[in-house]
Amino acid sequence: MKKTYFASCAKRSEEYLFQELKELGAGQIEKKGGGVQFKADDKLALKILFETRLSSRVFRLLDVYPIKNEKDLYDKVTKKWWHRVFDNNQTFKIQTLFDKDSSAFFKNSMHFTMKVKDAIVDQFRKETGRRPSIDTENPDISLLARVESRGRASGFNLKLFLDMTNTPLSDRGYRRGRHRAPLRENLAAVLVHLSQWDSGKRTLVDLFCGSGTILIEAAMKMLNLPPSYIKIKRAMRGRKSEFAFLNHNWFLDNDELRNWVAQYFDSVIKRSEAAKNSSSLHIVGSDLDISIAKENIKASGLQNHIQLIKSDFKNFKPEVNTESVTLISNPPFGERLEGGEELYYQIGQTLIQNFKGADAFILTSDENLRKKIFLKSTQKYPLFNGPLDCRLIHYKL
Ligand SMILES: C[S@@+](CC[C@H](N)C(=O)[O-])C[C@H]1O[C@@H](n2cnc3c(N)ncnc32)[C@H](O)[C@@H]1O
């Protein structure tokens, strides 16, 4: 039977997540603030959880409660047979997210969360004589309460979701060294998606590769490796905390689904071994300091597919025909690293001189710096890099 899910993503990436989920086979997809809602059966939902490159988390909808106020909320939530969703010896936590109108009405999300929690534990006590404990750090079960207004005077919808993910999907498991300003992995995946890089025909270059995020995300995509392959390896070694659903009753009670997941995991391990043992020359990264990228790429096992060159960007000249280069970079931008006007002017000059005919995509958050590149852009994609309002700018050189 199909169920409803919500996949969250970086702000302003909803459209691209929509496209990705469509390609993965999700049904009835709807864009929402901060993510995308869709329908899928159990297998497809898990396949999406393993294969989505752009999502941060995936949640399963448990119930929707039309509510008018907090009293109403308690009465409705307390009716659900929570002991069928999880056991009283499992720990849990709840996070509440209000939309704009519900935030203005309910004001205090902490208070709201406590009400939902009370309703759940009271029902557990009534049915089983015991209540599960709260663990806000490392819970077995994590619930999301999204409260959405149904329009003036009509009240609100409280949507209760079960987090299938545990640690965010963007934490792929390949980060070793600490870089000062790494890109979130699922945002790097958005950049690769937007560049439409054709890995069979073009070389991908990152002139400011830092910790190597764009390079590794591109390599995984080129090799058709699900971004969760490192988590899958760890889960196979017994780390059940890699994915929250491994602790959920709906999954544990379904033998057929468990077998399917075991087979899927086997096939991913085979694919990642094959990737490790093959080699290719389509991805090149450079930076003043490539030590952290080297560590991360080694941890990903994809070192045979990524070439690293220590270089100032001004001196970097691709060894291939530049017409077949797709360049994707996020240069330092004032906020955190020493990226000033001169550096951006030099980026423009380097692109004209060393990358004739290439497709270049530059992510920046500062409009004044962007202007110093002095090149005509083809397209600008608005994105958020954490809290920073950014543009990914496409230049056809
Ligand atoms: C915002 S970070 C890039 C982060 C990277 N995308 C990641 O995910 O880790 C900018 C990078 O530019 C590098 N950088 C600064 N000036 C440079 C220069 N003149 N030539 C090459 N790299 C430079 C820094 O070392 C830093 O790693």
PDBQT file of the ligand as one rigid body, heavy atoms in Angstrom, charges set to zero:
ROOT
HETATM    1  C1  LIG A 401      34.492  27.988   0.080  1.00  0.00    +0.000 C 
HETATM    2  S1  LIG A 401      35.907  26.971   0.017  1.00  0.00    +0.000 S 
HETATM    3  C2  LIG A 401      35.435  25.655  -1.026  1.00  0.00    +0.000 C 
HETATM    4  C3  LIG A 401      34.761  24.563  -0.270  1.00  0.00    +0.000 C 
HETATM    5  C4  LIG A 401      34.537  23.306  -1.036  1.00  0.00    +0.000 C 
HETATM    6  N1  LIG A 401      33.514  23.446  -2.062  1.00  0.00    +0.000 N 
HETATM    7  C5  LIG A 401      34.186  22.179  -0.081  1.00  0.00    +0.000 C 
HETATM    8  O1  LIG A 401      33.079  21.623  -0.176  1.00  0.00    +0.000 OA
HETATM    9  O2  LIG A 401      34.957  21.903   0.816  1.00  0.00    +0.000 OA
HETATM   10  C6  LIG A 401      37.022  27.881  -0.920  1.00  0.00    +0.000 C 
HETATM   11  C7  LIG A 401      38.362  27.223  -1.161  1.00  0.00    +0.000 C 
HETATM   12  O3  LIG A 401      39.140  28.088  -1.988  1.00  0.00    +0.000 OA
HETATM   13  C8  LIG A 401      40.512  27.860  -1.716  1.00  0.00    +0.000 C 
HETATM   14  N2  LIG A 401      41.283  28.980  -2.233  1.00  0.00    +0.000 N 
HETATM   15  C9  LIG A 401      41.370  30.248  -1.740  1.00  0.00    +0.000 A 
HETATM   16  N3  LIG A 401      42.178  30.996  -2.536  1.00  0.00    +0.000 NA
HETATM   17  C10 LIG A 401      42.606  30.181  -3.542  1.00  0.00    +0.000 A 
HETATM   18  C11 LIG A 401      43.469  30.363  -4.656  1.00  0.00    +0.000 A 
HETATM   19  N4  LIG A 401      44.042  31.537  -4.897  1.00  0.00    +0.000 N 
HETATM   20  N5  LIG A 401      43.653  29.313  -5.486  1.00  0.00    +0.000 NA
HETATM   21  C12 LIG A 401      43.069  28.117  -5.261  1.00  0.00    +0.000 A 
HETATM   22  N6  LIG A 401      42.269  27.880  -4.195  1.00  0.00    +0.000 NA
HETATM   23  C13 LIG A 401      42.044  28.897  -3.350  1.00  0.00    +0.000 A 
HETATM   24  C14 LIG A 401      40.539  27.681  -0.209  1.00  0.00    +0.000 C 
HETATM   25  O4  LIG A 401      41.696  26.935   0.144  1.00  0.00    +0.000 OA
HETATM   26  C15 LIG A 401      39.220  26.941   0.069  1.00  0.00    +0.000 C 
HETATM   27  O5  LIG A 401      39.449  25.566   0.164  1.00  0.00    +0.000 OA
ENDROOT
TORSDOF 0
